[in-house]
Amino acid sequence: MKSLKSITLYHLMINNEKMIGIKFSSDKLIQGLIKGLPCPKWSQHYNMTYILNTKKNLKIIFNTFNGVVWINYNRFLTNKPVNTHNESIYVEWFRKRKLIPGYRFCPEEYLLKLELKRYANNTVRTYVSFFEMFINHYKEKELNAINESDIRAFLQKLIHKNVSNSYLNQAINAIKFYYEVVLGMPNRFYEIERPRKESKLPTVISKEEVLSIIDNANNLKHRCIIKLLYGSGLRRSELLNLKLVDVDSKRMLIRVKDSKGNKDRYTLLSKTTLEDLRIYYKEWNPREYLFEGQKGGKYSAVSVLKIVKEASVRARTKQTVTPHVLRHSFATHLLESGVDLRQIQVLLGHGSSKTTEIYTHVATNTFKNIKNPLD
């Protein structure tokens, strides 16, 4: 059977101009068709032919090869959706910073693209921070002149500092965002290597330890916070974003808005938590958010972490306990009590069942029916 003739399109930057790279296996038919393209040139560095990147030239490529040779657009086009949630995006802070002599700030077009695509504020901060770290590593280079080798050298420097895989991936995402989204060249750095994905088991504590942590909370407000983190399986950011109207006491549910992935969901509300919340509301009188700071507005993320850690220290738990450990424990204890994995996925707001399946590796009922070969 004859193999299908094909070409693969790439985004290239040559002499500060956007080019369409055309890669193909040696073939007389393809070579003949290439000669008919507008001013085709050969790049020794990229080992492929290229022409100027314009809409007209892209159409010419399609018309030239369509029906004769298969055109692989996987490295050239993207179909990633734009973020459409309504979170208030704030990038003015980055624009209004005082100029620091010798420091290279993030380009305005980078900030504008983050704003237009409505990236979450945490993502904006992360991307700007990492991209500025990157461009200040290459202060003397024009951004458009930076290539794959430069990016790999920068990433190698980070690896030598023993940064985590997550840290490295965030750096790659911030860099790729500029070249592939801001400059409009999707998948240009497709072949940049990423660290192998780590597969770590979630930290889980027993139900008895959770109850002990709740008992060791400083006050009613702190107890409500810990109860919601565990009893509703909330992320810390989700807890902080809860408003009074999100507590549905009639249906015994908590409504979580704009959670990770910009999704809304409902999760459980326990009876004991509702009882405490009613007393808490009368005593603390929050106005908008369920948990507010002394001057109003959202409660501090750092304060929530401190509340959980200090209560766990007083409870003398063996593990270091964070808000996310309480979320992991919520999911694991549900699984151990026989709740279906799909239902747990919905409660946690996981986009994929594969994410939720990690709890099968730590739930005790996974191992109860397995007979130990030593016994």
ZIBELWO-V521254 format. One record per residue. N is the residue number from 1. RES is the residue in one letter. PHI is phi in whole degrees, -180 to 180 (NA if undefined). NEAR is the number of other C-alpha atoms within 8 Angstrom. Layout:
BEGIN
n=N res=RES phi=PHI near=NEAR
n=N res=RES phi=PHI near=NEAR
END
This chain:
BEGIN
n=1 res=M phi=NA near=2
n=2 res=K phi=-74 near=3
n=3 res=S phi=-75 near=4
n=4 res=L phi=-71 near=6
n=5 res=K phi=-72 near=6
n=6 res=S phi=-151 near=10
n=7 res=I phi=-127 near=12
n=8 res=T phi=-121 near=13
n=9 res=L phi=-94 near=14
n=10 res=Y phi=-131 near=12
n=11 res=H phi=-91 near=14
n=12 res=L phi=-128 near=9
n=13 res=M phi=-121 near=10
n=14 res=I phi=-126 near=8
n=15 res=N phi=54 near=5
n=16 res=N phi=63 near=7
n=17 res=E phi=-125 near=7
n=18 res=K phi=-74 near=10
n=19 res=M phi=-127 near=12
n=20 res=I phi=-100 near=13
n=21 res=G phi=-84 near=13
n=22 res=I phi=-126 near=11
n=23 res=K phi=-107 near=11
n=24 res=F phi=-159 near=10
n=25 res=S phi=-78 near=6
n=26 res=S phi=-54 near=6
n=27 res=D phi=-158 near=7
n=28 res=K phi=-65 near=6
n=29 res=L phi=-63 near=6
n=30 res=I phi=-63 near=10
n=31 res=Q phi=-60 near=9
n=32 res=G phi=-65 near=8
n=33 res=L phi=-69 near=10
n=34 res=I phi=-61 near=8
n=35 res=K phi=-61 near=7
n=36 res=G phi=-84 near=6
n=37 res=L phi=-78 near=11
n=38 res=P phi=-68 near=6
n=39 res=C phi=49 near=5
n=40 res=P phi=-69 near=10
n=41 res=K phi=-131 near=7
n=42 res=W phi=-108 near=8
n=43 res=S phi=-106 near=9
n=44 res=Q phi=-68 near=6
n=45 res=H phi=-64 near=4
n=46 res=Y phi=-93 near=5
n=47 res=N phi=58 near=8
n=48 res=M phi=-160 near=11
n=49 res=T phi=-80 near=11
n=50 res=Y phi=-147 near=12
n=51 res=I phi=-135 near=13
n=52 res=L phi=-61 near=9
n=53 res=N phi=-85 near=9
n=54 res=T phi=-136 near=6
n=55 res=K phi=-61 near=6
n=56 res=K phi=-63 near=6
n=57 res=N phi=-68 near=12
n=58 res=L phi=-64 near=10
n=59 res=K phi=-67 near=8
n=60 res=I phi=-64 near=9
n=61 res=I phi=-60 near=9
n=62 res=F phi=-60 near=9
n=63 res=N phi=-66 near=7
n=64 res=T phi=-73 near=7
n=65 res=F phi=-102 near=11
n=66 res=N phi=-59 near=9
n=67 res=G phi=86 near=5
n=68 res=V phi=-112 near=5
n=69 res=V phi=-133 near=11
n=70 res=W phi=-73 near=11
n=71 res=I phi=-101 near=11
n=72 res=N phi=-92 near=9
n=73 res=Y phi=-96 near=8
n=74 res=N phi=-55 near=8
n=75 res=R phi=-89 near=13
n=76 res=F phi=-113 near=12
n=77 res=L phi=-104 near=9
n=78 res=T phi=-138 near=7
n=79 res=N phi=-127 near=4
n=80 res=K phi=-68 near=4
n=81 res=P phi=-75 near=4
n=82 res=V phi=-80 near=6
n=83 res=N phi=-66 near=7
n=84 res=T phi=-116 near=6
n=85 res=H phi=-76 near=7
n=86 res=N phi=-104 near=5
n=87 res=E phi=-63 near=7
n=88 res=S phi=-73 near=4
n=89 res=I phi=-93 near=9
n=90 res=Y phi=-125 near=7
n=91 res=V phi=-118 near=9
n=92 res=E phi=-60 near=6
n=93 res=W phi=-58 near=7
n=94 res=F phi=-70 near=6
n=95 res=R phi=-75 near=7
n=96 res=K phi=-93 near=6
n=97 res=R phi=-63 near=6
n=98 res=K phi=-70 near=4
n=99 res=L phi=-66 near=5
n=100 res=I phi=-112 near=5
n=101 res=P phi=-54 near=4
n=102 res=G phi=83 near=4
n=103 res=Y phi=-99 near=7
n=104 res=R phi=-95 near=8
n=105 res=F phi=-83 near=5
n=106 res=C phi=-60 near=9
n=107 res=P phi=-61 near=6
n=108 res=E phi=-58 near=7
n=109 res=E phi=-64 near=7
n=110 res=Y phi=-68 near=10
n=111 res=L phi=-63 near=11
n=112 res=L phi=-63 near=8
n=113 res=K phi=-66 near=10
n=114 res=L phi=-61 near=10
n=115 res=E phi=-69 near=11
n=116 res=L phi=-66 near=6
n=117 res=K phi=-85 near=9
n=118 res=R phi=56 near=13
n=119 res=Y phi=-68 near=10
n=120 res=A phi=-61 near=8
n=121 res=N phi=-57 near=8
n=122 res=N phi=-63 near=6
n=123 res=T phi=-67 near=8
n=124 res=V phi=-58 near=11
n=125 res=R phi=-61 near=8
n=126 res=T phi=-65 near=10
n=127 res=Y phi=-63 near=12
n=128 res=V phi=-63 near=11
n=129 res=S phi=-60 near=8
n=130 res=F phi=-72 near=12
n=131 res=F phi=-69 near=12
n=132 res=E phi=-68 near=11
n=133 res=M phi=-61 near=8
n=134 res=F phi=-69 near=10
n=135 res=I phi=-72 near=10
n=136 res=N phi=-81 near=9
n=137 res=H phi=-75 near=7
n=138 res=Y phi=-121 near=7
n=139 res=K phi=-59 near=8
n=140 res=E phi=-86 near=4
n=141 res=K phi=-103 near=7
n=142 res=E phi=-66 near=7
n=143 res=L phi=-58 near=6
n=144 res=N phi=-70 near=6
n=145 res=A phi=-90 near=10
n=146 res=I phi=-73 near=9
n=147 res=N phi=-120 near=6
n=148 res=E phi=-58 near=8
n=149 res=S phi=-63 near=6
n=150 res=D phi=-64 near=8
n=151 res=I phi=-65 near=9
n=152 res=R phi=-63 near=9
n=153 res=A phi=-65 near=8
n=154 res=F phi=-66 near=10
n=155 res=L phi=-64 near=10
n=156 res=Q phi=-62 near=8
n=157 res=K phi=-62 near=8
n=158 res=L phi=-65 near=10
n=159 res=I phi=-60 near=9
n=160 res=H phi=-67 near=7
n=161 res=K phi=-89 near=6
n=162 res=N phi=61 near=6
n=163 res=V phi=-74 near=9
n=164 res=S phi=-75 near=6
n=165 res=N phi=-62 near=10
n=166 res=S phi=-63 near=6
n=167 res=Y phi=-61 near=8
n=168 res=L phi=-65 near=14
n=169 res=N phi=-66 near=10
n=170 res=Q phi=-65 near=11
n=171 res=A phi=-63 near=12
n=172 res=I phi=-62 near=9
n=173 res=N phi=-61 near=9
n=174 res=A phi=-66 near=13
n=175 res=I phi=-70 near=11
n=176 res=K phi=-62 near=10
n=177 res=F phi=-59 near=9
n=178 res=Y phi=-68 near=10
n=179 res=Y phi=-75 near=12
n=180 res=E phi=-98 near=13
n=181 res=V phi=-104 near=11
n=182 res=V phi=-64 near=10
n=183 res=L phi=-84 near=7
n=184 res=G phi=71 near=7
n=185 res=M phi=-126 near=11
n=186 res=P phi=-53 near=12
n=187 res=N phi=64 near=12
n=188 res=R phi=-60 near=12
n=189 res=F phi=-106 near=8
n=190 res=Y phi=-56 near=6
n=191 res=E phi=-91 near=4
n=192 res=I phi=-66 near=7
n=193 res=E phi=-72 near=4
n=194 res=R phi=-108 near=7
n=195 res=P phi=-65 near=7
n=196 res=R phi=-61 near=5
n=197 res=K phi=-68 near=5
n=198 res=E phi=-79 near=5
n=199 res=S phi=-125 near=4
n=200 res=K phi=-103 near=4
n=201 res=L phi=-77 near=7
n=202 res=P phi=-70 near=9
n=203 res=T phi=-80 near=7
n=204 res=V phi=-130 near=10
n=205 res=I phi=-115 near=10
n=206 res=S phi=-75 near=7
n=207 res=K phi=-65 near=8
n=208 res=E phi=-63 near=6
n=209 res=E phi=-67 near=10
n=210 res=V phi=-61 near=11
n=211 res=L phi=-63 near=8
n=212 res=S phi=-66 near=10
n=213 res=I phi=-64 near=13
n=214 res=I phi=-61 near=11
n=215 res=D phi=-64 near=7
n=216 res=N phi=-97 near=10
n=217 res=A phi=-69 near=11
n=218 res=N phi=-66 near=7
n=219 res=N phi=-152 near=6
n=220 res=L phi=-63 near=9
n=221 res=K phi=-61 near=7
n=222 res=H phi=-63 near=10
n=223 res=R phi=-65 near=12
n=224 res=C phi=-63 near=12
n=225 res=I phi=-61 near=10
n=226 res=I phi=-65 near=11
n=227 res=K phi=-64 near=11
n=228 res=L phi=-72 near=13
n=229 res=L phi=-60 near=15
n=230 res=Y phi=-85 near=14
n=231 res=G phi=-70 near=11
n=232 res=S phi=-118 near=15
n=233 res=G phi=63 near=15
n=234 res=L phi=-85 near=11
n=235 res=R phi=-74 near=10
n=236 res=R phi=-59 near=11
n=237 res=S phi=-63 near=7
n=238 res=E phi=-68 near=11
n=239 res=L phi=-61 near=11
n=240 res=L phi=-66 near=13
n=241 res=N phi=-86 near=9
n=242 res=L phi=-64 near=12
n=243 res=K phi=-110 near=10
n=244 res=L phi=-57 near=9
n=245 res=V phi=-72 near=5
n=246 res=D phi=-82 near=9
n=247 res=V phi=-92 near=10
n=248 res=D phi=-100 near=10
n=249 res=S phi=-73 near=8
n=250 res=K phi=-73 near=5
n=251 res=R phi=-98 near=5
n=252 res=M phi=58 near=11
n=253 res=L phi=-133 near=12
n=254 res=I phi=-112 near=12
n=255 res=R phi=-93 near=11
n=256 res=V phi=-107 near=12
n=257 res=K phi=-103 near=11
n=258 res=D phi=47 near=10
n=259 res=S phi=-79 near=10
n=260 res=K phi=-55 near=6
n=261 res=G phi=83 near=5
n=262 res=N phi=60 near=8
n=263 res=K phi=-111 near=9
n=264 res=D phi=-97 near=9
n=265 res=R phi=-159 near=10
n=266 res=Y phi=-112 near=9
n=267 res=T phi=-138 near=13
n=268 res=L phi=-74 near=10
n=269 res=L phi=-126 near=13
n=270 res=S phi=-81 near=9
n=271 res=K phi=-63 near=7
n=272 res=T phi=-67 near=6
n=273 res=T phi=-67 near=12
n=274 res=L phi=-61 near=10
n=275 res=E phi=-60 near=8
n=276 res=D phi=-66 near=10
n=277 res=L phi=-64 near=9
n=278 res=R phi=-66 near=8
n=279 res=I phi=-69 near=8
n=280 res=Y phi=-60 near=12
n=281 res=Y phi=-62 near=9
n=282 res=K phi=-67 near=7
n=283 res=E phi=-79 near=6
n=284 res=W phi=-100 near=6
n=285 res=N phi=49 near=7
n=286 res=P phi=-66 near=10
n=287 res=R phi=-99 near=7
n=288 res=E phi=-123 near=7
n=289 res=Y phi=-83 near=13
n=290 res=L phi=-61 near=10
n=291 res=F phi=-122 near=10
n=292 res=E phi=-124 near=11
n=293 res=G phi=-76 near=9
n=294 res=Q phi=-62 near=4
n=295 res=K phi=-102 near=5
n=296 res=G phi=87 near=9
n=297 res=G phi=76 near=8
n=298 res=K phi=-62 near=10
n=299 res=Y phi=-72 near=11
n=300 res=S phi=-77 near=8
n=301 res=A phi=-64 near=9
n=302 res=V phi=-64 near=6
n=303 res=S phi=-64 near=8
n=304 res=V phi=-62 near=12
n=305 res=L phi=-61 near=10
n=306 res=K phi=-63 near=8
n=307 res=I phi=-59 near=10
n=308 res=V phi=-66 near=13
n=309 res=K phi=-65 near=11
n=310 res=E phi=-67 near=8
n=311 res=A phi=-66 near=13
n=312 res=S phi=-71 near=14
n=313 res=V phi=-66 near=8
n=314 res=R phi=-66 near=8
n=315 res=A phi=-80 near=10
n=316 res=R phi=58 near=6
n=317 res=T phi=-73 near=9
n=318 res=K phi=-74 near=4
n=319 res=Q phi=-89 near=5
n=320 res=T phi=-76 near=7
n=321 res=V phi=-107 near=10
n=322 res=T phi=-124 near=9
n=323 res=P phi=-54 near=14
n=324 res=H phi=-72 near=8
n=325 res=V phi=-65 near=12
n=326 res=L phi=-65 near=15
n=327 res=R phi=-65 near=14
n=328 res=H phi=-60 near=13
n=329 res=S phi=-67 near=14
n=330 res=F phi=-55 near=12
n=331 res=A phi=-65 near=12
n=332 res=T phi=-67 near=13
n=333 res=H phi=-67 near=10
n=334 res=L phi=-64 near=10
n=335 res=L phi=-63 near=14
n=336 res=E phi=-66 near=10
n=337 res=S phi=-89 near=6
n=338 res=G phi=99 near=6
n=339 res=V phi=-71 near=9
n=340 res=D phi=-64 near=7
n=341 res=L phi=-60 near=10
n=342 res=R phi=-64 near=7
n=343 res=Q phi=-66 near=8
n=344 res=I phi=-66 near=13
n=345 res=Q phi=-58 near=13
n=346 res=V phi=-65 near=10
n=347 res=L phi=-64 near=12
n=348 res=L phi=-83 near=10
n=349 res=G phi=79 near=10
n=350 res=H phi=-76 near=9
n=351 res=G phi=-74 near=6
n=352 res=S phi=-128 near=7
n=353 res=S phi=-67 near=10
n=354 res=K phi=-62 near=6
n=355 res=T phi=-65 near=8
n=356 res=T phi=-74 near=11
n=357 res=E phi=-63 near=9
n=358 res=I phi=-59 near=10
n=359 res=Y phi=-72 near=12
n=360 res=T phi=-68 near=9
n=361 res=H phi=-81 near=8
n=362 res=V phi=-121 near=11
n=363 res=A phi=-70 near=12
n=364 res=T phi=-66 near=7
n=365 res=N phi=-69 near=7
n=366 res=T phi=-65 near=9
n=367 res=F phi=-107 near=7
n=368 res=K phi=-61 near=7
n=369 res=N phi=-90 near=6
n=370 res=I phi=-95 near=5
n=371 res=K phi=-83 near=6
n=372 res=N phi=-67 near=5
n=373 res=P phi=-63 near=4
n=374 res=L phi=-80 near=3
n=375 res=D phi=-91 near=4
END
